[in-house]
Amino acid sequence: MKRAFISIIFTALTMGATAQNTISIEKNDSATTISSHKIIALFPGGQKALTKFLDKNLQYPDAAGDYGVEGSVVMTFFVEKDGTLSEISANDCKIERFNTTKFSQETESKQKELKKQFALLFAKEGARVIRKMPKWTPGKINGENVRTKINQRITFIDPNK
């Protein structure tokens, strides 16, 4: 696999992940609900370190290069209270560009099948790289670590372009 050219867009995020959540914290046999607080979970070293990590570890799938495919995937995962990552999933997988000359040689059903396969390749690569990440600094509310949901878009650009 070739190294991927990537761009990273964080949804609602500056130097980490921000979420608007309602969280219940149990204290002294009573539950306290905290609403509309910013919760920030950080990749170790911040956004620049995350970009560097992804640039080093994310690979553009060779099969996508054969058709000049470009696209993006939104990876969703949770940063747990201890900084580990869990529930990694891919959402909103999109194929945005491809070599129309090469695609036009395929039947319409084959084109549709290929687009699904390439979206799946991007999703699998995104998940592989997320699983490889080190522990994050967990989000905090009132000094207590909290579970935080992260949505991160990863864009794959054909390096042969």
C-alpha positions as CSV (number, residue, x, y, z in Angstrom):
1,M,0.0,0.0,0.0
2,K,1.1,3.5,-0.7
3,R,1.2,6.2,1.9
4,A,-2.0,8.2,1.8
5,F,-2.3,11.9,1.4
6,I,-4.8,12.8,3.9
7,S,-6.7,15.8,5.2
8,I,-8.3,15.7,8.6
9,I,-11.4,17.6,9.6
10,F,-12.6,17.5,13.1
11,T,-16.3,18.0,13.8
12,A,-16.7,20.6,16.5
13,L,-13.2,20.3,17.6
14,T,-10.1,22.3,18.5
15,M,-7.0,20.4,19.5
16,G,-9.2,17.4,20.4
17,A,-12.8,16.4,20.5
18,T,-15.6,18.5,21.9
19,A,-19.0,17.1,22.6
20,Q,-22.2,18.6,23.9
21,N,-23.5,15.8,26.2
22,T,-25.8,15.3,29.1
23,I,-24.0,13.2,31.7
24,S,-25.1,11.7,35.0
25,I,-22.5,11.5,37.7
26,E,-23.3,9.5,40.8
27,K,-22.2,11.1,44.1
28,N,-23.3,10.4,47.6
29,D,-26.2,8.1,46.6
30,S,-27.7,10.8,44.4
31,A,-27.4,11.5,40.7
32,T,-26.3,14.9,39.4
33,T,-27.1,15.7,35.8
34,I,-24.8,18.1,34.0
35,S,-26.0,19.5,30.7
36,S,-24.5,21.4,27.8
37,H,-20.9,21.3,29.1
38,K,-17.9,21.1,26.7
39,I,-16.0,17.9,27.1
40,I,-12.6,17.8,25.5
41,A,-10.6,14.7,24.8
42,L,-7.2,15.2,23.4
43,F,-4.8,13.1,21.2
44,P,-1.4,13.1,23.0
45,G,0.4,16.2,21.8
46,G,-2.8,17.8,20.3
47,Q,-3.9,18.2,16.7
48,K,-0.5,18.6,15.1
49,A,0.6,15.3,16.7
50,L,-2.6,13.6,15.5
51,T,-2.0,14.9,12.0
52,K,1.6,13.6,12.1
53,F,0.4,10.2,13.4
54,L,-2.2,9.8,10.6
55,D,0.2,11.0,8.0
56,K,2.7,8.3,9.1
57,N,0.3,5.5,9.6
58,L,-2.6,5.9,7.2
59,Q,-2.2,4.2,3.9
60,Y,-4.0,4.8,0.6
61,P,-5.3,1.4,-0.6
62,D,-3.6,0.2,-3.8
63,A,-6.9,-1.1,-5.3
64,A,-8.3,2.5,-5.1
65,G,-5.3,3.8,-7.0
66,D,-6.0,1.5,-9.9
67,Y,-9.2,3.6,-10.5
68,G,-7.9,6.9,-9.1
69,V,-10.5,6.8,-6.4
70,E,-10.7,9.5,-3.8
71,G,-13.1,9.7,-0.9
72,S,-13.7,10.2,2.8
73,V,-15.0,8.4,5.8
74,V,-16.1,9.7,9.2
75,M,-14.7,7.6,11.9
76,T,-16.7,7.5,15.2
77,F,-15.2,6.2,18.4
78,F,-15.3,6.8,22.2
79,V,-12.5,8.0,24.4
80,E,-13.1,6.1,27.6
81,K,-12.4,7.5,31.1
82,D,-9.0,5.8,31.1
83,G,-8.1,7.2,27.6
84,T,-8.5,4.0,25.7
85,L,-10.5,4.0,22.5
86,S,-13.6,1.9,22.0
87,E,-16.6,1.3,19.7
88,I,-14.8,2.3,16.6
89,S,-17.0,2.5,13.6
90,A,-17.1,4.1,10.1
91,N,-19.9,6.3,9.0
92,D,-20.7,8.5,6.1
93,C,-18.2,6.7,3.7
94,K,-18.2,8.6,0.4
95,I,-16.5,8.2,-2.9
96,E,-16.0,11.7,-4.2
97,R,-13.8,11.3,-7.3
98,F,-12.6,8.5,-9.6
99,N,-11.0,8.0,-13.0
100,T,-14.1,8.4,-15.2
101,T,-12.3,6.9,-18.2
102,K,-11.5,3.7,-16.4
103,F,-14.9,3.5,-14.7
104,S,-16.7,4.0,-18.0
105,Q,-15.2,0.7,-19.2
106,E,-17.1,-1.1,-16.5
107,T,-20.8,-2.0,-16.5
108,E,-23.1,0.2,-14.4
109,S,-23.6,-2.6,-11.9
110,K,-19.9,-3.2,-11.7
111,Q,-19.3,0.6,-11.1
112,K,-21.8,0.5,-8.2
113,E,-20.1,-2.6,-6.8
114,L,-16.6,-1.0,-7.1
115,K,-17.7,2.2,-5.3
116,K,-19.1,0.1,-2.4
117,Q,-15.8,-1.8,-2.3
118,F,-13.7,1.3,-2.3
119,A,-15.8,2.9,0.5
120,L,-15.3,-0.3,2.5
121,L,-11.6,-0.2,1.9
122,F,-11.4,3.4,3.2
123,A,-13.6,2.5,6.2
124,K,-11.3,-0.5,7.0
125,E,-8.2,1.6,6.7
126,G,-9.6,4.3,8.9
127,A,-10.6,1.8,11.6
128,R,-7.1,0.1,11.4
129,V,-5.4,3.4,12.1
130,I,-7.8,4.4,14.9
131,R,-7.1,1.0,16.6
132,K,-3.4,1.7,16.3
133,M,-3.6,5.1,18.2
134,P,-2.2,5.5,21.7
135,K,-4.4,6.4,24.6
136,W,-5.9,9.8,24.5
137,T,-6.2,12.3,27.4
138,P,-9.9,11.7,28.4
139,G,-12.5,14.5,28.6
140,K,-13.2,16.0,32.0
141,I,-16.1,17.6,33.8
142,N,-15.4,19.1,37.2
143,G,-12.1,17.4,37.3
144,E,-13.5,13.9,36.7
145,N,-12.7,11.9,33.6
146,V,-15.8,11.2,31.3
147,R,-16.4,9.1,28.3
148,T,-16.3,11.2,25.1
149,K,-17.6,10.5,21.6
150,I,-15.3,11.6,18.7
151,N,-16.3,12.1,15.1
152,Q,-13.3,12.4,12.8
153,R,-13.4,12.7,9.0
154,I,-10.4,11.2,7.1
155,T,-10.1,12.1,3.5
156,F,-8.2,9.8,1.0
157,I,-6.6,11.5,-1.9
158,D,-5.0,9.6,-4.8
159,P,-1.2,9.9,-4.3
160,N,-0.7,9.2,-8.1
161,K,-2.5,12.4,-9.1
